[in-house]
Amino acid sequence: MSNVFVGRQPIFDTKLNVYAYELLYRSAEKVNTSEGMVSPEHATTTTIINSFVEIGLERLVRDKFAAINLTEQFILEESKIPFSPTQVILEILEDIPVTPELIKATQRLVDAGYIIALDDYIYNPAHAPLINLASIIKIDLMALSRDELIEHVQELKKFDVKLLAEKIETADEFIVCRELGFDYFQGYFLSRPQIIKGKSLPANKFTVLNLLSVLHNPDSDPDDLAEAINTDVTTSYKLLKLINSAAFNLQREIESIEHGVMLLGRQNLCSWASMLAMSTLNDRPSEILRTAMTRAKMCELIAEKLGERSAERYFTVGMFSALDLLLQRSLEDLLEPLPLGDDVITALLHHEGILGETLTCVMAYEVSDWGNAVMNQLSENDIFVANIEAVTWANGIMDTL
């Protein structure tokens, strides 16, 4: 388990209430020093992964907006933006060329409901088509003289946009910007960026790359996608946590990975998997993952022997039963952000219901507790065979990782 970090700097309105938080790239290795040279694409990808998947948007911004810097590639390939427009502001960086392609891509984002901000903007009359699509213009006070600032405000006030003064470092600058009619304010004078720390459960690179290959195979179906995800407890956990986050705002329970794949959608799933593949991943799985995989498969096999229709839910129960071992946190805390059904939660926390009975049997078999390694409807041989098949399957998966 490794540490992940996100920088968070508030954006205030005219009453100095927090309107939004800008989320900033922070490297785990350089969190207390100046940042090393990384590509803008890597910085954006890492910030999105750490904000939405690892730490969680709810913890970072609560009910406020999250402002995220986007590179040219993210904007031109808007399918790479895998979260809903509900709570985010997309910032177009100042070094991105204003081309017809950029205008068209930005228009598509606006049509989809996203709020667009132009970051560190220097006014140019030729940019009018882009300005008309923006909701917020961010002006860097350090880049302009006082006269240039006044001129920028006068020109931009002709458009239907909100003005945000950034890099305010003194009380005098704040007063001037407020008198000029700025709508939002950001800078060290008001608040320095805070560094928010989270814990990341390492995903296995093979699993993510295998998932990408399945996603990009036109002949694969949802069952193939679910199977690719189910080979790694980390990926399964992160995706279920993501589906239940503010990024999607779904008001329904998820019964299994298969159900989650259907709700997330192939395009969104591909975008998230691509970003996971680009981020720093562990190459070797823990032996605990072998335990999780064996439990998951054995639960599934027992469900099939019992004639249960939703065997995939049993797989999910078995897999997530080892989360506390993986993350060294209570299972109750880990399950809290997941959109699992009550019967799945009850099975995992209290071993109740048919799902819980199955999990009790599987975990008892694991430690040779023969008195509890029973299912009333099944023979000892049925359980023995399920265990052998599960161990064989899990070993085969682990040997490829």
URKAMO-V177661 format. One record per backbone hydrogen bond with DSSP energy under -0.5 kcal/mol. CO is the residue of the C=O (numbers start at 1). NH is the residue of the N-H. Records with the same first field share a line. If there is no record, write none. Layout:
BEGIN
CO: NH, NH
END
This chain:
BEGIN
2: 200
4: 198
5: 26
6: 196
7: 24
8: 194
9: 22
11: 19, 20
12: 185
13: 16
17: 13
19: 65
20: 11
21: 23, 67
22: 9
23: 69
24: 7
26: 5
28: 31
30: 33
36: 38
39: 43
40: 44
41: 45
42: 46
43: 47
44: 48
45: 49
46: 50
47: 51
48: 52, 53
49: 53, 54
50: 55, 56
51: 56
56: 60
57: 61, 62
58: 62
61: 64
65: 21, 67
66: 68, 89
67: 23
68: 91
70: 93
71: 75
72: 76
73: 77
75: 78
76: 78
77: 80
78: 81
80: 82
84: 87
85: 88
87: 66
88: 115
89: 68, 91
90: 92, 117
91: 70, 93
92: 119
93: 96
95: 97
97: 99
99: 103
100: 104
101: 105
102: 106
103: 107
104: 108
105: 109
106: 110
107: 111
108: 112
109: 114
110: 113
114: 116
115: 90
116: 135, 136
117: 92, 119
118: 121, 138
121: 123
124: 127
125: 128
127: 130, 131
128: 132
130: 133, 134
131: 134
135: 162
136: 118, 138
137: 139, 164
138: 121, 140
139: 141, 166
140: 143
141: 144
145: 149
146: 150
147: 151
148: 152
149: 153
150: 154
151: 155
152: 156
153: 157
155: 158
156: 159
159: 161
162: 137
163: 183, 184
164: 139, 166
165: 186
166: 141
167: 169
168: 189
170: 174
171: 175
172: 176
173: 177
174: 178
175: 179
176: 180
177: 181, 182
178: 181
184: 165
185: 12
186: 168
187: 190, 191
194: 8, 196
196: 6
198: 4
200: 2, 202
203: 282
204: 208
205: 209
206: 210
207: 211
208: 212
209: 213
210: 214
211: 215
212: 216
214: 217
216: 218
217: 220
221: 224, 225
222: 226
223: 227
224: 228
225: 229
226: 230
228: 231
229: 232
232: 236
233: 237
234: 238
235: 239
236: 240
237: 241
238: 242
239: 243
240: 244, 339
242: 245
243: 250
245: 248, 249
247: 84
253: 255
254: 341
256: 260
257: 261
258: 262
259: 263
260: 264
261: 265
265: 269
266: 270
267: 271
268: 272
269: 273
270: 274
271: 275
272: 276
273: 277
274: 278
275: 279
279: 281
282: 205
286: 289, 290
287: 290, 291
288: 292
289: 293
290: 294
291: 295
292: 296
293: 297
294: 298
295: 299
296: 300
297: 301
298: 302
299: 303
300: 304
301: 305
302: 306
303: 307, 308
304: 307
309: 311
310: 313, 314
311: 315
312: 316
313: 317
314: 318
315: 319
316: 320
317: 321
319: 322
320: 323
322: 326
323: 327
324: 328, 329
330: 334
331: 335
332: 336
333: 337
335: 338
338: 340
339: 254
341: 345
342: 346
343: 347
344: 348
345: 349
346: 350, 351, 352
347: 351
352: 356
353: 357
354: 358
355: 359
356: 360
357: 361
358: 362
359: 363
360: 364
361: 365
362: 366
363: 367
364: 367, 369
365: 368
368: 370
369: 372, 373
372: 374
375: 378
379: 383
380: 384
381: 385
382: 386
383: 387
384: 388
385: 389
386: 390
387: 391
388: 392
389: 393
390: 394
391: 395
392: 396
393: 397
394: 398
395: 399
396: 400
397: 400, 401
398: 401
END
